[in-house]
Amino acid sequence: MVEKSKYLVISLIFVLLVTPFVTVGAQDEDVTSSSASAFAFGADAKSMAMGGAFVAVADNYSATYWNPAGLNQFSGVQLGGMNLRPYGVSGLNFSYGSGAVTISNFALGASFGQFGADLQDQLGYSDADLSSYSETMFSGTLGYGIDFVNFGATVKGYQVQEGMGLGFDLGTLMTFDGISVGVAATDVGGVKIDGSDSAVVQSTYRLGLAAELLGRATAAAEVDLVGNEPLIKVGLEILPIDQFALRAGVQVPPGRDPGFTIGAGVNLAGLGVDIAWIQNNTEFAGYDGSGDTLVLSAGFQFGAFGESAE
């Protein structure tokens, strides 16, 4: 029985590792734009302060976004949410929140995200499609842990303006003596938004490694594949004391200069408050009214049966 379980674990890991290369080749090569792009920005100040190198960490409520397998890393109940204005533009707003409960080897999670844009007086936009725009995402996640491996799957619904679409995420997270390996496939195969000829949520595939350092730091590195474009991410978290964390990261996108991130967080009796600053190194950097991004988030973890987590 034990041998059968090991073979099952190895088989599932193999499927998750191979899936990105199969589905990337199957996507429509003519698709060059992605709808629901706001949800590719990231979720949670802790993860974004680490440059988004979080697929192998995924240790808080935002695991529903980065890697659904991460929900099995804590016990009890975890709730959290974040808010940001992409590129510091007052006409843009992105909010994300999620909650999860872990019981024995199983984890259940749910999340909700909403992006709104009113750019009539921002960045020189006057087109009706850009001056008033909205995207909504809602999802449910199931996680399962066995031995040293956690698995997770998410079903997501997108609403982009009047169009709708359905997406699926898969993830696994393996831990060996302080070393973690994370693999996640987001919006597997791409998501077509109904009612649109070109609106597609592109797939993202993440492969990452994280390591605990002397019990006071976590270093993480990750490669994301969006379409056929690789994005390299590196992040670091240092805990001078148990209740306070300092974070930094860098993203290296293809064809552009690296973008840097920094942040900090406080955690008291299970309540965490985090902040992150993200450098704007995108094509929007030169627009009047645009700047860097500030992310604020908060989360609370309860122990089993509602007891505060230590």
C-alpha positions in Angstrom: 0.0 0.0 0.0 2.8 2.3 0.9 4.5 1.6 -2.5 1.3 2.3 -4.3 1.0 5.7 -2.6 4.6 6.6 -3.6 3.9 5.7 -7.2 0.7 7.8 -7.1 2.6 10.8 -5.7 5.4 10.4 -8.4 2.8 10.1 -11.1 0.9 13.3 -10.1 4.1 15.2 -9.8 5.1 14.1 -13.3 1.8 15.2 -14.7 2.2 18.7 -13.2 5.7 19.0 -14.5 4.8 18.0 -18.0 1.5 19.9 -18.3 3.1 23.3 -19.0 5.0 22.1 -22.1 2.0 20.3 -23.5 -0.5 23.1 -23.1 1.8 25.9 -24.1 2.2 24.3 -27.5 -1.5 23.8 -27.8 -2.4 27.5 -27.2 -3.3 29.7 -30.2 -0.1 31.3 -31.3 -2.0 34.3 -32.8 -3.2 35.4 -29.4 -1.0 38.2 -28.3 -3.1 40.0 -25.8 -4.7 38.8 -22.6 -7.9 39.8 -21.0 -8.2 39.6 -17.2 -4.6 40.9 -17.2 -5.2 42.6 -13.8 -5.1 39.2 -12.1 -1.7 38.5 -13.5 -0.4 41.4 -11.3 -0.2 39.3 -8.2 -1.9 39.1 -4.8 -0.7 39.9 -1.2 2.0 42.3 -0.1 4.2 39.6 1.4 4.5 37.7 -1.8 4.8 40.8 -4.0 7.5 42.2 -1.8 9.5 39.0 -2.5 9.3 39.7 -6.2 6.4 37.3 -6.7 8.7 34.4 -6.1 6.1 32.6 -4.0 5.1 29.4 -5.8 7.4 27.4 -3.5 6.5 29.4 -0.4 2.7 29.9 -0.6 2.3 29.9 3.2 -0.6 32.3 3.7 -4.1 33.1 2.4 -2.7 34.1 -1.0 -1.8 30.4 -1.8 -5.2 30.3 -3.5 -3.6 32.7 -6.1 0.0 31.5 -6.3 -0.2 27.8 -5.6 -3.3 26.0 -4.4 -1.2 23.2 -2.8 0.1 25.7 -0.3 -3.2 25.7 1.7 -2.1 22.4 3.4 0.8 24.1 5.1 -1.2 25.5 7.9 -3.9 24.2 10.2 -7.2 25.8 11.2 -8.6 28.9 9.4 -6.9 31.6 7.5 -8.4 34.8 6.1 -6.8 37.7 4.3 -7.1 40.4 1.7 -5.1 43.1 -0.2 -5.6 46.3 -2.1 -3.4 48.1 -4.6 -3.5 50.8 -7.3 -1.6 49.4 -10.3 1.2 51.8 -11.3 0.0 54.4 -8.7 -2.9 55.5 -11.0 -5.8 56.8 -9.0 -8.2 55.6 -11.7 -7.2 51.9 -11.2 -8.1 49.7 -8.3 -7.4 46.0 -7.6 -8.7 44.1 -4.6 -8.2 40.4 -3.7 -9.4 38.4 -0.7 -9.5 34.7 0.2 -10.1 32.3 3.1 -9.3 28.7 3.7 -9.9 26.0 6.3 -7.6 23.0 6.8 -9.0 19.8 8.4 -6.7 16.8 8.7 -5.2 16.2 5.2 -7.7 18.3 3.3 -7.9 22.1 2.7 -10.8 24.1 1.3 -10.5 27.6 0.1 -12.4 30.4 -1.7 -11.3 33.7 -3.2 -12.6 36.8 -4.9 -10.9 39.5 -6.9 -12.1 42.6 -8.6 -10.4 45.1 -10.8 -11.9 48.4 -11.8 -10.7 51.2 -14.1 -11.9 54.7 -14.8 -9.3 56.2 -17.0 -11.2 59.0 -18.6 -9.1 61.6 -16.9 -6.0 59.4 -16.4 -3.1 58.7 -18.8 -4.8 60.5 -21.7 -7.3 57.7 -22.3 -10.7 58.7 -23.8 -11.8 55.5 -25.6 -15.0 54.2 -24.0 -13.6 50.7 -23.7 -10.7 51.9 -21.6 -12.3 54.8 -19.6 -14.7 52.4 -17.9 -13.6 48.8 -17.4 -14.1 46.0 -14.9 -12.9 42.4 -14.3 -14.1 40.0 -11.6 -12.8 36.6 -10.5 -14.2 34.1 -8.0 -12.8 30.7 -7.2 -12.9 27.6 -5.1 -9.9 25.5 -4.1 -9.4 22.0 -2.8 -6.0 20.8 -1.4 -4.7 17.5 -0.2 -1.5 16.6 1.6 0.3 13.2 1.8 3.7 12.5 3.2 6.1 15.3 2.0 3.8 16.4 -0.9 0.8 18.7 -1.1 -1.5 19.0 -4.1 -4.1 21.6 -4.9 -6.7 22.4 -7.6 -8.7 25.5 -8.2 -11.8 26.2 -10.3 -12.2 29.9 -11.3 -14.9 32.0 -12.9 -14.0 35.2 -14.8 -16.3 38.0 -15.7 -14.7 40.6 -18.0 -17.1 43.3 -18.8 -20.1 41.3 -20.1 -18.1 38.2 -21.0 -17.6 35.1 -18.9 -15.0 32.4 -18.7 -14.0 29.3 -16.7 -10.4 28.5 -15.6 -8.5 25.8 -13.8 -5.4 25.8 -11.7 -3.2 22.9 -10.6 -0.3 22.9 -8.1 2.0 20.8 -6.0 4.4 21.7 -3.2 7.1 19.4 -1.9 9.3 19.9 1.2 12.5 18.2 2.1 14.5 19.3 5.2 13.9 23.0 4.8 13.9 23.0 0.9 10.6 23.4 -0.9 9.8 22.9 -4.6 6.7 24.3 -6.0 5.0 23.8 -9.4 1.8 25.5 -10.5 -0.2 25.7 -13.7 -2.6 28.7 -13.8 -5.6 28.9 -16.2 -4.4 25.6 -17.8 -4.7 25.7 -21.6 -5.9 29.4 -21.5 -9.4 30.7 -20.9 -11.6 32.0 -23.6 -14.0 34.8 -22.5 -17.4 34.3 -24.0 -18.8 37.1 -26.1 -15.3 38.2 -27.3 -13.4 37.3 -30.4 -10.0 38.0 -28.9 -10.2 38.2 -25.1 -8.2 35.3 -23.7 -6.7 34.7 -20.2 -3.3 33.3 -21.0 -1.9 30.4 -19.1 0.9 30.9 -16.6 3.2 28.1 -15.4 5.4 28.5 -12.4 8.4 26.5 -11.2 10.1 27.6 -8.0 12.5 26.7 -5.2 12.6 28.0 -1.6 15.0 27.4 1.2 15.0 28.3 4.9 18.2 29.9 6.1 19.2 29.5 9.7 15.6 29.7 10.9 15.5 33.4 10.3 15.3 33.8 6.5 13.7 32.4 3.4 15.2 32.7 0.0 13.1 31.9 -3.1 13.7 31.7 -6.9 11.2 31.1 -9.6 10.7 31.0 -13.3 7.2 31.8 -14.7 6.2 31.0 -18.3 3.5 33.3 -19.6 2.7 32.3 -23.2 6.2 31.6 -24.5 7.9 34.4 -22.4 9.9 33.4 -19.3 9.9 35.7 -16.3 12.6 35.2 -13.6 11.8 36.1 -10.0 14.0 36.1 -6.9 12.9 37.0 -3.4 14.2 37.1 0.2 12.5 37.4 3.6 14.5 38.1 6.8 13.0 38.0 10.3 15.1 40.1 12.7 12.6 39.0 15.4 9.7 36.6 15.2 7.1 39.4 14.9 8.8 41.5 12.2 9.9 40.7 8.6 11.9 42.6 6.0 11.5 41.5 2.3 13.1 42.3 -1.1 12.9 40.9 -4.5 13.6 41.4 -8.2 11.8 40.4 -11.4 13.7 40.0 -14.7 11.2 40.2 -17.6 12.3 39.4 -21.2 13.4 42.5 -23.1 13.2 44.9 -20.2 15.3 46.1 -17.3 14.9 44.3 -14.0 12.2 45.6 -11.6 12.8 45.7 -7.9 10.5 45.2 -4.9 10.8 45.8 -1.1 8.5 45.4 1.8 7.9 44.7 5.5 5.4 42.9 7.7 4.3 42.6 11.3 2.7 39.6 12.8 1.1 39.6 16.3 -0.9 36.8 17.7 -1.9 35.5 14.3 -2.7 38.9 12.8 -0.4 40.0 10.0 -0.1 43.4 8.3 2.1 43.7 5.3 3.2 46.4 2.9 5.1 46.2 -0.4 6.6 48.7 -2.9 6.9 47.6 -6.6 9.0 49.5 -9.0 7.3 50.5 -12.3 9.5 49.3 -15.1 6.7 48.6 -17.6 5.7 50.4 -20.7 3.5 52.7 -18.5 6.4 54.1 -16.7 6.7 57.1 -19.0 3.0 58.2 -18.8 2.0 61.2 -16.9 0.1 60.2 -13.7 1.7 56.8 -13.5 4.4 55.7 -11.0 5.3 52.8 -8.7 2.8 50.5 -7.0 2.1 50.4 -3.2 0.4 47.2 -1.9 -1.3 46.8 1.5 -2.6 43.5 2.9 -3.7 41.9 6.1 -4.4 38.4 7.2 -5.5 36.5 10.3 -4.9 32.8 11.2 -6.9 30.8 13.7 -5.6 27.6 15.1 -7.6 24.4 15.1 -11.2 24.9 16.1 -10.8 28.7 16.3 -7.8 28.8 18.6 -5.3 31.6 17.8 -2.3 30.3 16.0 1.0 30.4 17.8 
